[in-house]
Every structure is written in C-alpha cells, then in structure tokens.
C-alpha cells in the first residue's frame, strides 16, 4: 500500500516535472521554426523531396529546462531526410543541407560551424540540431522501411556512414507506455476537441515521460560542469525498458531506478551492452568500453538518484525537511517553484470547495468519494 509520504512525493514530483517541461509558448515557437526550416530545405530543387520531423527528447516529450536562465536553452533535434537521396555519398548528404541553409540570410546568421553529424541553428531560447540523412535502403516508407543513413565526420573532409531509425525508436518508446499513453491522449483529445489520432506523443505527459525528465534533471544537477555525465539516450532507453505503465509517478521513478541494472548486459567478451531496441547493431554503451570512467559515472549517478529521489526524501518528515532533500536532487529554484505551485493549486481547490482528505488512505485529493471528507474553505490572515 502506498504511504502518505509517497503520495505527497508523487504530488511534488508531478509539479517538478511540470516545472521542468517545455512551455507551450516555447513549444509552439519550436514547431513553427522547424516547419519553416523544413519548407526552406524542401524548396531546393537539388535536394528533392525532404521530410523533416523531430527526434530525441523533443519527439519523445522528455525535454527539460536548462539549469539556469543564463544557460543556452533547449536542444531541438530534427531529422532532415532526403527521401530520394539513397545514392548520395556520405559527404554530399551533409553538404547539401548545409549549402541550402547558408542560402538563407536568417539561417546563415544562426548557423554554427559544421558538427560531426548535425548542422545547428541557434535561436533565442533553443538550439535546433538538424540531422541530414537519407534512407538506408532504396526507399523510406512508413511503417516498415524507416531506417536512415546519416554521416559521421571523422576528420577534414572525411566521413563515414552511421545508421539509425528514430521513427521506430519513437514507436518503441510509445509501446513501452502504451496504456498510460492512450489514456493521456484520450484526455488531451477531449480537452482540446481534436481527434485522438492526431495527438502527438510530445503533446502529452505520461508518468514515464515525467520520470525521465526528473532523472535527467538529477543528472544535470549532479554533473554540472563535469564530464562523463550519463547520456540521455541511455537514461531514456533503460527507463522505458523498466517502466511497467505505473500511473503513479513516484512508483514509476522508484521502480525504474530499481530495475535499470537488469537491462544492462555484458557480451561474451565482457563488454557492456545497452542495445538500441530498434537497431540492434547500435550499442549505446559503446563508449563505456572505451572510457571506463563513463561507466563508473553512470553507476555512481544511479546510486545517487536512488538516494536523492527515493530514499532520502522518505527518511524525513515535515515539508521543510523534504524540500531540503529535493533541492539536492532537482535544484533549489525548481523545488521552490513546484512547492509554491502545489500550494496555490490547493488553495484554489479549497476555496472552490473541491479539496478533500482521504480518510481511508490519507492524503489530499480533488476527487470526492465515500472515503473522503471535504476540507472547509477559510480566509487568511486569521480572519
């Protein structure tokens, strides 16, 4: 049975995740920006048919705010797929997209020097990483033929092919949370009066998405200014494998942190493996085997996350003491903001007469039931 302390932490963690999430204003700005980039790239006759779509944390709905307002902002990862470019060589895949971006004065001013895999545009509040690629095979056709070939720059004017399948990864991620995702999409569809089929994963908020945001924020806090921080794709993949469609966020985070090690394997040569679930020849942990410090850093982070997010907050009583523990996990600013938002929401519900205490299980709720008792309204300043 879930305890009162766990219920309270569940409420707080939901508020923390909401505070970490990308704002609707920034979300809309990012979507309009990448649609505009897609239109510009698609208008170039020498590129041909092009498909631009989000991948990574933006596509999965797991973006987190920067640590401070002075940080550079969000990373928006985009796939720029030249659908007719199967025959292009590795260098040409990269250079065609870069050439087209430089033909637009606005994008040219935002463009960073060529990266290993991406072209990056710097916007106010976020970076847009554009990944040029072509179909791995002769065609790109959803849902079955969605593998891509991208290029990895290894030196001056030298490139080598790499392979991925971001569309399939999103589909796999969705399947790992299929029950809660469907419920959230239903709710979003009802609230916004749109067909459920049109609701994108990054528009909704499941416990898995929120749990990953909490874990990534803890990682950012722990490794601020340091190297060897666990990479997001490893945290995301292990969390998704560990998730069991828990509807309670605290339970989701607790079980994810407990089960993560079960999905870290070693091959016959004793090398660590965390395989891409949709491209099995890609090992997300390949650098662990080359740089053992990265492996050590992951397991150190995992243990600290278990302590800071689960064990330590449960070891104290009183909101002030809990708050102090959570500041270590998520940062002072986000923790204070989340607790303030929770207090404001409770006050609004109380004033409307919609706040209840559960006499059977304990805790505060906005839902009336046989076992709940309404909390009476009151005025402040002792009146």
C-alpha positions as CSV (number, residue, x, y, z in Angstrom):
1,X,0.0,0.0,0.0
2,X,1.3,3.4,-0.9
3,X,2.1,5.5,2.2
4,X,1.2,9.2,2.9
5,X,4.8,10.2,2.3
6,X,4.8,8.5,-1.1
7,X,1.6,10.2,-2.0
8,X,3.0,13.6,-1.1
9,X,6.1,12.9,-3.1
10,X,4.0,11.9,-6.0
11,X,2.3,15.2,-6.0
12,X,5.5,17.1,-5.6
13,X,7.2,15.2,-8.4
14,X,4.4,15.9,-10.7
15,X,4.8,19.6,-10.0
16,X,8.6,19.3,-10.5
17,X,8.1,17.6,-13.9
18,X,5.6,20.2,-14.9
19,X,8.1,22.9,-14.0
20,X,10.8,21.2,-16.0
21,X,8.7,20.8,-19.1
22,X,9.0,23.0,-22.1
23,X,6.4,25.8,-22.0
24,X,3.5,25.8,-24.6
25,X,4.9,29.1,-25.9
26,X,8.4,27.7,-26.5
27,X,6.9,24.5,-27.9
28,X,4.8,26.4,-30.5
29,X,7.8,28.6,-31.4
30,X,10.0,25.5,-31.9
31,X,7.4,23.8,-34.1
32,X,6.9,26.8,-36.2
33,X,10.6,27.2,-36.6
34,X,11.3,23.7,-37.6
35,X,8.4,23.7,-40.0
36,X,9.8,26.8,-41.6
37,X,13.3,25.2,-41.9
38,X,11.6,22.1,-43.5
39,X,9.8,24.3,-46.0
40,X,13.1,26.1,-46.9
41,X,15.0,22.9,-47.4
42,X,12.2,21.3,-49.3
43,X,12.1,24.2,-51.8
44,X,15.6,23.5,-53.1
45,X,15.3,21.5,-56.3
46,X,18.8,20.0,-55.9
47,X,17.7,18.4,-52.6
48,X,14.4,16.8,-53.8
49,X,11.7,15.5,-51.6
50,X,12.5,16.1,-48.0
51,X,10.9,15.1,-44.7
52,X,11.7,17.0,-41.5
53,X,10.5,15.6,-38.2
54,X,11.5,15.7,-34.5
55,X,13.5,13.1,-32.8
56,X,15.3,12.8,-29.4
57,X,13.8,14.4,-26.3
58,X,11.6,16.8,-28.3
59,X,10.0,14.0,-30.2
60,X,9.6,11.9,-27.1
61,X,8.2,14.7,-24.9
62,X,11.1,14.5,-22.4
63,X,12.8,17.9,-22.9
64,X,14.0,19.6,-19.6
65,X,14.6,23.2,-18.9
66,X,18.2,24.4,-18.7
67,X,19.7,24.5,-15.2
68,X,19.7,28.4,-15.1
69,X,18.2,31.2,-17.1
70,X,21.7,32.0,-18.3
71,X,22.1,28.6,-20.0
72,X,21.8,28.4,-23.7
73,X,18.4,26.8,-23.8
74,X,16.7,23.7,-25.1
75,X,18.0,21.3,-27.8
76,X,15.5,20.5,-30.5
77,X,16.7,17.5,-32.5
78,X,15.4,17.2,-36.1
79,X,15.7,14.6,-38.8
80,X,16.2,16.1,-42.3
81,X,15.5,13.1,-44.5
82,X,16.3,13.5,-48.2
83,X,13.9,10.8,-49.4
84,X,15.4,10.5,-52.9
85,X,19.0,10.6,-51.7
86,X,19.8,6.9,-51.4
87,X,22.6,7.2,-53.9
88,X,24.3,10.2,-52.3
89,X,27.7,9.7,-50.8
90,X,28.4,10.5,-47.2
91,X,29.9,13.9,-47.7
92,X,27.2,15.0,-50.1
93,X,24.4,14.1,-47.6
94,X,25.9,16.6,-45.1
95,X,26.9,19.3,-47.5
96,X,23.6,19.7,-49.4
97,X,21.7,20.6,-46.3
98,X,24.5,23.0,-45.1
99,X,24.6,24.6,-48.6
100,X,20.8,25.2,-48.5
101,X,20.8,26.7,-45.0
102,X,23.6,29.1,-46.0
103,X,21.5,30.4,-48.9
104,X,19.0,31.9,-46.4
105,X,20.3,35.1,-44.7
106,X,18.4,34.4,-41.5
107,X,19.6,30.8,-41.2
108,X,23.2,31.7,-42.2
109,X,23.4,34.1,-39.3
110,X,22.1,31.4,-36.9
111,X,24.3,28.6,-38.3
112,X,27.2,27.2,-36.3
113,X,30.2,25.5,-37.9
114,X,29.6,22.0,-39.2
115,X,29.2,19.5,-36.4
116,X,30.1,15.8,-36.6
117,X,26.6,14.8,-37.5
118,X,24.4,17.8,-37.5
119,X,24.0,21.4,-38.6
120,X,23.0,23.6,-35.6
121,X,20.9,26.7,-35.7
122,X,20.9,29.0,-32.7
123,X,17.6,30.6,-31.8
124,X,16.6,32.7,-28.8
125,X,15.9,30.0,-26.2
126,X,16.8,26.9,-28.0
127,X,19.2,25.2,-30.4
128,X,18.0,23.3,-33.5
129,X,20.2,20.3,-34.4
130,X,19.4,19.3,-37.9
131,X,20.5,15.8,-38.9
132,X,20.9,15.3,-42.7
133,X,20.2,11.8,-43.7
134,X,18.9,9.5,-46.5
135,X,17.0,6.2,-46.5
136,X,19.3,3.3,-45.5
137,X,17.7,1.2,-48.2
138,X,16.3,2.3,-51.6
139,X,13.1,3.7,-50.1
140,X,11.7,5.3,-46.9
141,X,8.2,4.1,-46.3
142,X,6.3,4.0,-43.0
143,X,5.8,1.9,-41.0
144,X,8.2,-0.8,-42.1
145,X,11.1,0.9,-44.1
146,X,12.2,3.7,-41.8
147,X,15.9,3.1,-41.3
148,X,18.2,6.0,-42.2
149,X,21.8,6.5,-43.2
150,X,23.5,9.5,-41.6
151,X,27.1,10.7,-41.8
152,X,29.7,11.0,-39.1
153,X,32.5,13.4,-39.8
154,X,35.8,11.8,-38.7
155,X,38.3,14.4,-39.9
156,X,38.8,17.1,-42.5
157,X,36.6,16.2,-45.5
158,X,36.3,12.6,-44.3
159,X,33.0,11.0,-43.4
160,X,31.7,7.5,-42.5
161,X,28.2,6.2,-42.6
162,X,26.1,5.5,-39.4
163,X,22.7,4.0,-39.2
164,X,19.6,4.7,-37.1
165,X,15.9,4.6,-37.0
166,X,14.5,7.5,-35.0
167,X,10.9,6.9,-36.2
168,X,10.9,3.3,-35.0
169,X,12.5,4.4,-31.7
170,X,9.6,6.7,-31.0
171,X,7.2,3.9,-31.9
172,X,9.0,1.6,-29.5
173,X,9.0,4.2,-26.8
174,X,5.3,4.7,-27.2
175,X,4.7,0.9,-26.9
176,X,6.6,0.8,-23.6
177,X,3.9,3.2,-22.1
178,X,1.0,2.2,-24.3
179,X,-1.6,2.0,-21.6
180,X,-0.9,5.3,-19.9
181,X,-0.1,7.0,-23.3
182,X,-3.5,6.0,-24.6
183,X,-5.3,7.4,-21.5
184,X,-3.3,10.7,-21.8
185,X,-4.1,11.0,-25.5
186,X,-7.8,10.5,-24.8
187,X,-7.7,13.2,-22.2
188,X,-5.8,15.6,-24.4
189,X,-8.2,14.9,-27.3
190,X,-11.2,15.6,-25.1
191,X,-9.8,18.8,-23.6
192,X,-8.7,20.2,-27.0
193,X,-11.6,18.8,-29.1
194,X,-9.3,17.1,-31.6
195,X,-9.2,13.5,-33.0
196,X,-7.1,11.2,-30.8
197,X,-5.2,10.0,-33.9
198,X,-3.8,13.5,-34.4
199,X,-2.3,13.8,-30.9
200,X,1.5,13.5,-31.0
201,X,3.4,11.8,-28.1
202,X,5.3,15.0,-27.3
203,X,1.9,16.8,-26.6
204,X,1.0,14.6,-23.6
205,X,2.5,13.8,-20.2
206,X,2.7,10.2,-19.0
207,X,4.5,9.1,-15.9
208,X,7.3,7.6,-18.0
209,X,7.9,11.0,-19.7
210,X,7.9,12.8,-16.4
211,X,10.1,10.2,-14.7
212,X,12.7,10.6,-17.4
213,X,12.6,14.4,-17.0
214,X,13.2,14.0,-13.3
215,X,16.1,11.7,-13.9
216,X,17.7,13.9,-16.5
217,X,17.4,16.9,-14.2
218,X,19.1,15.0,-11.3
219,X,21.8,14.0,-13.8
220,X,22.3,17.7,-14.8
221,X,22.5,18.8,-11.2
222,X,24.9,16.1,-10.2
223,X,27.3,16.6,-13.2
224,X,27.0,20.3,-13.6
225,X,30.3,21.5,-15.2
226,X,31.8,17.9,-15.2
227,X,32.5,15.4,-17.9
228,X,31.2,11.8,-18.2
229,X,27.6,12.6,-17.4
230,X,25.3,9.7,-18.4
231,X,23.9,10.4,-21.8
232,X,20.2,11.0,-22.3
233,X,19.6,8.1,-24.7
234,X,20.9,5.6,-22.1
235,X,18.7,7.0,-19.4
236,X,15.7,7.1,-21.7
237,X,16.2,3.6,-23.0
238,X,16.7,2.0,-19.6
239,X,13.8,3.9,-18.1
240,X,11.5,2.9,-20.9
241,X,12.5,-0.8,-20.6
242,X,12.0,-0.6,-16.8
243,X,8.6,1.1,-16.9
244,X,5.5,-1.0,-16.3
245,X,2.8,1.5,-17.0
246,X,2.6,2.7,-13.4
247,X,0.0,5.5,-13.1
248,X,1.7,6.9,-10.0
249,X,4.8,9.0,-10.8
250,X,6.6,8.2,-7.6
251,X,6.0,4.5,-8.1
252,X,7.3,4.8,-11.7
253,X,10.5,6.5,-10.7
254,X,11.1,4.1,-7.8
255,X,10.6,1.0,-10.0
256,X,12.7,2.5,-12.9
257,X,15.6,3.2,-10.6
258,X,15.4,-0.3,-9.1
259,X,15.1,-2.2,-12.5
260,X,17.5,-0.2,-14.6
261,X,20.5,-2.5,-13.9
262,X,18.5,-5.5,-15.2
263,X,18.7,-4.2,-18.7
264,X,22.5,-3.5,-18.8
265,X,24.2,-6.6,-20.3
266,X,27.7,-7.8,-21.0
267,X,28.6,-9.8,-24.1
268,X,30.8,-12.9,-24.3
269,X,33.8,-10.6,-24.4
270,X,32.8,-8.9,-21.2
271,X,31.9,-5.7,-23.0
272,X,28.9,-3.6,-21.7
273,X,25.8,-3.6,-24.0
274,X,22.8,-1.3,-24.0
275,X,21.5,-2.0,-27.4
276,X,19.3,0.2,-29.5
277,X,15.9,-1.6,-29.3
278,X,15.2,-0.9,-33.0
279,X,18.7,-1.0,-34.4
280,X,20.4,-3.9,-32.5
281,X,23.8,-3.3,-34.1
282,X,24.0,0.1,-32.3
283,X,25.3,-0.1,-28.8
284,X,24.5,3.0,-26.7
285,X,27.1,1.9,-24.2
286,X,30.0,1.5,-26.7
287,X,31.9,4.4,-25.1
288,X,31.7,2.7,-21.7
289,X,34.0,0.0,-23.0
290,X,36.5,2.6,-24.4
291,X,36.3,5.0,-21.5
292,X,35.6,3.2,-18.2
293,X,35.1,6.5,-16.4
294,X,31.8,6.9,-18.3
295,X,30.6,3.5,-17.0
296,X,31.7,4.4,-13.4
297,X,29.9,7.7,-13.7
298,X,26.6,6.1,-14.7
299,X,26.5,3.6,-11.8
300,X,27.5,6.4,-9.4
301,X,24.7,8.5,-10.7
302,X,22.2,5.6,-10.5
303,X,23.0,5.1,-6.8
304,X,22.8,8.8,-6.0
305,X,19.5,9.0,-7.8
306,X,18.1,6.2,-5.7
307,X,19.3,8.1,-2.6
308,X,18.3,11.6,-3.6
309,X,14.9,10.9,-5.2
310,X,13.6,7.9,-3.3
311,X,15.4,7.0,0.0
312,X,16.4,10.4,1.5
313,X,13.0,12.2,0.9
314,X,11.3,9.3,2.6
315,X,13.6,9.3,5.6
316,X,12.5,12.7,6.9
317,X,9.2,14.2,8.0
318,X,7.9,17.7,7.5
319,X,7.6,19.6,4.3
320,X,10.6,21.8,5.0
321,X,12.9,18.8,5.5
322,X,11.5,17.1,2.4
323,X,12.1,20.3,0.5
324,X,15.7,20.4,1.6
325,X,16.3,16.9,0.3
326,X,14.6,17.6,-3.0
327,X,16.7,20.7,-3.5
328,X,19.7,18.4,-3.7
329,X,18.0,16.2,-6.3
330,X,16.5,18.9,-8.5
331,X,17.8,22.3,-7.5
332,X,16.6,25.0,-5.2
333,X,14.7,27.1,-7.8
334,X,12.7,24.3,-9.4
335,X,11.9,22.8,-5.9
336,X,10.6,26.1,-4.5
337,X,8.6,26.8,-7.7
338,X,7.0,23.4,-7.6
339,X,6.0,23.6,-3.9
340,X,4.6,27.1,-4.4
341,X,2.5,25.9,-7.4
342,X,1.2,23.0,-5.3
343,X,0.2,25.3,-2.5
344,X,-1.5,27.7,-4.9
345,X,-3.5,24.9,-6.5
346,X,-4.5,23.5,-3.2
347,X,-5.7,27.0,-2.1
348,X,-7.8,27.4,-5.3
349,X,-9.4,24.0,-4.8
350,X,-10.1,24.7,-1.1
351,X,-11.7,28.0,-2.0
352,X,-13.9,26.3,-4.5
353,X,-14.8,23.5,-2.0
354,X,-13.1,20.9,-4.2
355,X,-10.4,19.8,-1.8
356,X,-10.8,16.5,0.2
357,X,-8.8,14.5,2.6
358,X,-9.0,10.7,2.2
359,X,-9.9,9.2,5.5
360,X,-9.1,5.6,4.3
361,X,-5.8,6.1,2.6
362,X,-4.7,9.5,3.8
363,X,-3.5,12.4,1.6
364,X,-5.2,15.3,-0.1
365,X,-7.3,14.9,-3.3
366,X,-9.6,16.9,-5.5
367,X,-11.9,13.9,-6.1
368,X,-14.9,13.2,-3.9
369,X,-15.5,9.7,-2.8
370,X,-17.2,7.7,0.0
371,X,-13.9,7.7,2.0
372,X,-13.1,11.4,1.6
373,X,-14.0,14.3,3.7
374,X,-14.2,17.8,2.3
375,X,-11.7,20.3,3.6
376,X,-13.6,23.5,4.5
377,X,-12.7,26.9,3.0
378,X,-11.0,29.5,5.1
379,X,-9.7,33.0,4.8
380,X,-6.2,34.0,5.5
381,X,-4.6,36.5,7.9
382,X,-6.6,34.9,10.7
383,X,-10.0,36.1,9.5
